[in-house]
């Protein structure tokens, strides 16, 4: 982004950073600059509104899903094995045999 003047802010740059704003992942100064641009730019504000609705929809439809317990247990066991091998200095294989748990059904 160029200067502190929202009119100098490139719409393309603002649109690239919408999710940072939506996810509260930008600093206060960046947030204010993006918000001022959105207040002055109808097309960017419209796009922000669409992204905001998309985020809310995703949270409603996908936010409560949990991994099946069997999958969680396989993942935890694999992580433990990999961490144990890493601590003991054993080279961790990336072959498909070491990832059999990914291809099995839950």
Secondary structure, DSSP 8 states (H G I E B T S, - for coil): --SS-GGGS-HHHHHHTHHHHHTT-S-HHHHHHHHHHHHH-HHHHHHHHHHHHHHHHHHHHHTT----HHHHHHHHHHHHHHHHHHHHT-----SGGGGHHHHS--
